[in-house]
């Protein structure tokens, strides 16, 4: 008799910070271009990685909600461009709306009037960039577990990190609650669409959010959240001085790098500010009386994932110096956007997480329901 099949080795979960660095790299690349072909390629790369690497959790379904939010942003931007006009001059008139006369103090603002193809295309490019940014953030929200990301924060940022994590989990939990309530209403034969259905779905969803907030507060209080260790006053003053001085150094160093006159002192001041801020966070972590159970490790896979996102951002920034026309196709005159070869190849580096070995967390197994065969006298006969 053959024994049970050998269990597959479980691949450890990827560090949540690596997913956020990867997604922020794609978002930085999206902020550097208005080419709709490159933006569509970035959204496709993020969507493919989410489809391959997402885990069986409610947060993985939030990516579709971010895509719908991006489409809503595009629609709203186009409506405003049509009704309020566009600063881009154009010669190709699509249609003309009745213009509302405004007083003299509102010069430069108009409602209605001539709608040109150049203005609509410019608004479409601008809105598509914002939609791509939302898609990148939605990919990070669907792939990275907020709880695991909270475990990796320094002790000094733990309290602020809890607030951020609770805010990040609101969107996926809200999507899951809406889908659950709508499915229950459909099973009961009640409407779940339209304005009336939205009102009847919104009340249970808000009630569930309130109950979850109360349960989270009780759980945090039971686990001693907010307790701090006794730290000498000298250490507290040193921590405040290092953190504040480090942040000021980072701001001054960044300004020096961006300004032409401060190129000499920008880099050392930025490095000194970062070191001082990290030292302050290190000392501030002594006030946090918490331990980490099985902390996530930053392994080679995390380096590959975060490095791929950083490479996409760096190559796109570099492409802006030698091919600005390809990254920003003009709306005046109207031209067909082209897909530049090397920027598109750099975007494809974002597919590295989908090629890594290992599979995402499996969905919970559902036992198969078996029914005994009916007797021959009770079986349905077909001619």
PyMOL commands that set and color helices and strands:
alter all, ss='L'
color gray80, all
select helices_A, chain A and resi 16-30+36-53+58-84+104-106+117-143+146-151+155-187+194-222+233-258+263-287+300-322+324-327+341-355
alter helices_A, ss='H'
color red, helices_A
select strands_A, chain A and resi 93-100+111-116
alter strands_A, ss='S'
color yellow, strands_A
deselect
rebuild
show_as cartoon
